[in-house]
Every structure is written in C-alpha cells, then in structure tokens.
C-alpha cells in the first residue's frame, strides 16, 4: 500500500485517545498501515532486568493506524488530505488542497 506520509512529516491525530494532538512521524509500517509518531500513543512497557540494564516500567510510543492521522500543511497549519501532482520535470509532489502550497 502506497502511503502519502513520509518520515519527519508533521501530522495531527483525528481519532482515538490522542485526538487533536500533533507530532512528527518517526517510522512508517506500510505493510500494516500504521505509523509511529513522537510523543503520541504513549504506552507502558514492562521490562525484565538484563545483565547491564535495570528492569521496571518504561514509557514508549506505540504505532497508530494510518487512517487516524492527517498531514499538517506547513503554510496554513491545518490538517489536510494532500493532492498528488507531477511537475514538468516528472517529479511527483504533494500539494495542499486548501492553499496550493507544495509539501516537501
């Protein structure tokens, strides 16, 4: 599945417990249609003690469904559904449907 999001994109959560929060995409899992966003969907992981590391509770980000986020336009700062377009050079770019700004 081809996703319209990339690493380091700013996105906003539109559904779920973190609705309304925004963050940066850290990792994309296209085979599962999920993405990892910094400081969003924090879960508690129980870690077993290892030889060099102490055990205990550790907070970490969990992947969130791709359908629950929208890309934030860098110019108008609103969540958008990007439009894909080709330039004269043949390069594919994402364009904001509201303001027409090219998103890199």
Backbone bond lengths (Angstrom), bond angles and torsions (degrees), N, CA, C in turn:
res aa  C-N    CA-C-N  psi(-1)  N-CA   C-N-CA  omega(-1)  CA-C   N-CA-C  phi
1 X - - - 1.452 - - 1.525 109.64 -
2 X 1.313 116.28 130.82 1.467 122.39 179.89 1.520 108.49 -88.52
3 X 1.341 115.77 119.92 1.459 121.26 179.81 1.522 110.13 -100.42
4 X 1.326 117.13 148.66 1.463 121.69 -178.55 1.521 112.29 -92.30
5 X 1.328 117.56 9.99 1.456 121.97 177.60 1.514 109.97 -108.13
6 X 1.331 115.55 153.01 1.459 121.81 178.45 1.515 108.56 -133.29
7 X 1.325 115.81 168.32 1.460 120.90 175.46 1.516 109.64 -59.53
8 X 1.325 116.35 147.19 1.465 125.27 177.78 1.529 113.76 69.63
9 X 1.341 118.93 10.32 1.461 121.45 172.86 1.521 108.96 -76.66
10 X 1.319 116.83 146.92 1.465 121.31 173.03 1.525 107.07 -88.96
11 X 1.339 117.02 127.62 1.455 121.86 179.98 1.519 110.42 -129.49
12 X 1.341 115.67 159.35 1.458 121.90 176.59 1.523 108.38 -121.58
13 X 1.346 116.17 136.95 1.463 121.69 178.31 1.526 107.82 -79.84
14 X 1.349 116.71 129.60 1.463 120.68 -177.45 1.521 112.30 -110.81
15 X 1.340 118.45 -4.01 1.466 121.36 179.27 1.520 109.25 -152.70
16 X 1.332 116.14 150.51 1.458 121.03 177.30 1.516 112.66 103.72
17 X 1.338 115.75 -171.05 1.467 120.65 -174.28 1.528 113.49 -68.27
18 X 1.334 118.35 -23.38 1.464 122.36 -179.63 1.522 112.31 -102.93
19 X 1.340 117.69 25.88 1.458 122.13 -177.47 1.533 110.91 -56.74
20 X 1.339 116.38 131.82 1.458 121.97 179.26 1.514 114.08 95.44
21 X 1.331 118.41 -15.41 1.464 121.18 179.46 1.524 109.57 -83.41
22 X 1.332 115.73 153.69 1.459 119.64 177.69 1.522 109.59 -129.19
23 X 1.329 115.29 156.01 1.454 121.07 -179.26 1.515 110.83 -165.42
24 X 1.317 115.41 -176.80 1.458 122.62 -177.40 1.528 110.31 -102.81
25 X 1.328 116.46 138.41 1.464 121.46 179.34 1.527 108.73 -71.47
26 X 1.338 116.21 124.25 1.461 121.71 179.35 1.530 111.62 -96.41
27 X 1.325 116.45 -39.14 1.465 120.85 -176.50 1.522 108.84 -153.49
28 X 1.339 116.22 150.31 1.455 122.39 -179.84 1.530 108.76 -122.86
29 X 1.336 116.17 134.94 1.460 123.33 176.62 1.533 108.22 -116.11
30 X 1.353 118.96 82.82 1.459 120.66 -173.67 1.528 113.69 -65.50
31 X 1.332 117.49 -28.79 1.469 119.70 -179.02 1.527 112.04 -69.18
32 X 1.327 117.31 -24.41 1.467 122.17 179.15 1.526 112.00 -108.39
33 X 1.334 118.60 -1.64 1.468 124.90 -176.27 1.526 111.43 55.29
34 X 1.334 115.91 46.78 1.459 121.94 179.70 1.521 109.18 -131.97
35 X 1.348 116.21 154.56 1.458 120.80 177.71 1.522 109.13 -135.10
36 X 1.328 115.47 154.37 1.459 122.73 178.53 1.523 107.50 -107.56
37 X 1.331 116.21 124.72 1.459 122.10 -177.17 1.520 108.60 -118.59
38 X 1.321 117.33 137.13 1.457 122.00 -179.65 1.522 112.72 -64.40
39 X 1.332 116.82 130.70 1.470 125.09 176.78 1.533 113.87 63.75
40 X 1.339 117.82 19.73 1.464 122.53 178.13 1.522 108.50 -122.61
41 X 1.336 116.86 143.82 1.463 124.13 179.89 1.529 111.24 58.41
42 X 1.335 115.12 51.49 1.460 120.83 -179.41 1.530 110.18 -72.92
43 X 1.336 116.11 132.48 1.461 122.77 178.47 1.523 108.81 -126.17
44 X 1.340 116.60 160.93 1.454 121.89 178.45 1.521 108.70 -101.53
45 X 1.303 115.89 126.07 1.469 122.24 -179.71 1.523 108.23 -111.06
46 X 1.324 117.12 131.53 1.459 121.90 177.03 1.526 108.14 -87.91
47 X 1.325 117.16 116.93 1.463 122.30 -178.17 1.522 110.51 -103.00
48 X 1.324 115.71 132.58 1.456 121.55 176.22 1.530 108.52 -81.51
49 X 1.331 117.81 141.87 1.467 119.11 179.01 1.528 111.51 -63.10
50 X 1.303 116.61 138.95 1.463 123.25 176.45 1.532 108.00 -114.80
51 X 1.302 116.06 -179.82 1.457 120.55 -176.77 1.532 112.33 -61.18
52 X 1.337 116.82 -40.65 1.473 120.59 -176.53 1.526 113.16 -106.98
53 X 1.350 118.78 -6.76 1.451 121.27 -174.73 1.525 110.51 -125.80
54 X 1.326 116.77 139.44 1.464 118.74 175.32 1.528 110.71 -76.84
55 X 1.306 116.92 155.66 1.458 121.70 177.83 1.515 110.23 -86.29
56 X 1.321 116.57 -178.12 1.454 121.19 177.07 1.509 112.40 135.86
57 X 1.318 116.21 -168.21 1.450 122.40 179.85 1.523 109.68 -90.38
58 X 1.319 115.10 135.65 1.463 120.25 -179.13 1.526 108.83 -130.83
59 X 1.324 116.63 129.78 1.466 121.69 176.63 1.526 108.83 -85.43
60 X 1.329 116.10 135.31 1.465 120.77 179.29 1.525 109.74 -151.53
61 X 1.348 115.66 160.86 1.458 120.90 177.62 1.516 109.61 -80.91
62 X 1.327 116.54 144.73 1.457 122.35 174.88 1.528 108.01 -115.75
63 X 1.332 117.76 150.65 1.470 119.85 178.74 1.526 111.45 -63.19
64 X 1.327 115.64 149.59 1.456 122.94 179.53 1.524 107.59 -122.91
65 X 1.327 117.08 151.88 1.459 121.55 -178.62 1.529 110.69 -63.30
66 X 1.317 115.57 138.71 1.463 122.49 -179.30 1.529 111.28 -60.03
67 X 1.329 117.19 -33.49 1.469 120.99 -177.57 1.526 112.60 -71.86
68 X 1.336 117.79 -12.77 1.464 121.34 -178.27 1.521 113.61 -94.08
69 X 1.331 118.26 7.85 1.461 121.41 179.51 1.530 110.64 -130.38
70 X 1.339 114.95 155.38 1.459 121.19 174.41 1.520 108.68 -132.29
71 X 1.315 115.87 146.67 1.457 123.21 178.92 1.528 110.03 -69.07
72 X 1.342 116.63 138.91 1.470 121.72 175.72 1.521 108.92 -95.77
73 X 1.319 116.32 127.95 1.466 121.33 176.90 1.525 108.29 -71.51
74 X 1.344 118.77 130.14 1.463 120.36 -179.67 1.530 113.48 -67.04
75 X 1.324 118.27 -23.62 1.465 120.79 -177.85 1.529 112.04 -89.16
76 X 1.343 117.53 -53.81 1.474 119.66 -175.92 1.525 113.06 -91.77
77 X 1.343 118.88 -3.98 1.474 124.19 174.23 1.528 113.19 56.88
78 X 1.340 117.74 30.21 1.456 121.72 179.07 1.532 109.33 -121.59
79 X 1.350 117.04 151.45 1.464 119.08 177.70 1.527 110.38 -68.43
80 X 1.321 115.68 134.95 1.471 120.62 -176.68 1.522 110.77 -135.55
81 X 1.308 115.35 163.00 1.446 122.56 168.94 1.526 104.77 -106.07
82 X 1.340 119.24 108.34 1.472 120.47 -171.95 1.522 113.09 -69.60
83 X 1.321 114.02 150.92 1.457 122.02 176.50 1.526 107.32 -102.75
84 X 1.315 117.73 132.70 1.459 121.29 177.81 1.513 108.95 -91.44
85 X 1.334 116.08 134.40 1.457 121.37 -178.38 1.518 108.31 -144.01
86 X 1.329 116.88 156.69 1.461 121.44 177.87 1.516 109.76 -108.71
87 X 1.333 114.38 137.52 1.464 120.26 176.04 1.518 109.51 -81.42
88 X 1.329 116.82 173.87 1.462 121.89 178.96 1.528 111.23 -63.81
89 X 1.348 116.15 -25.93 1.467 120.45 179.35 1.524 112.13 -79.52
90 X 1.341 116.95 -7.43 1.463 120.71 -179.21 1.519 113.94 94.83
91 X 1.330 116.27 -1.77 1.464 120.95 -179.53 1.533 110.15 -79.42
92 X 1.336 117.35 134.78 1.459 122.21 178.25 1.523 109.48 -85.51
93 X 1.332 117.25 132.83 1.464 122.41 179.50 1.525 109.48 -131.32
94 X 1.335 114.95 158.53 1.462 121.13 175.12 1.519 108.23 -99.77
95 X 1.329 116.72 137.67 1.460 121.99 -177.00 1.522 109.08 -126.69
96 X 1.333 116.18 138.60 1.466 122.32 176.82 1.525 108.65 -71.98
97 X 1.326 116.81 131.50 1.465 121.03 -179.74 1.532 111.92 -75.55
98 X 1.344 117.87 -20.67 1.467 121.17 -178.54 1.525 112.31 -83.90
99 X 1.356 115.87 -53.28 1.472 119.43 -172.56 1.532 113.11 -107.80
100 X 1.336 118.73 -11.68 1.457 121.26 179.53 1.513 114.66 81.43
101 X 1.342 117.78 7.66 1.458 122.74 -179.39 1.529 110.85 -72.35
102 X 1.335 117.21 139.88 1.458 122.18 175.65 1.515 109.30 -79.03
103 X 1.329 116.84 130.92 1.467 122.28 -179.01 1.515 107.81 -104.38
104 X 1.331 115.80 121.72 1.467 120.96 -179.20 1.505 112.24 -89.36
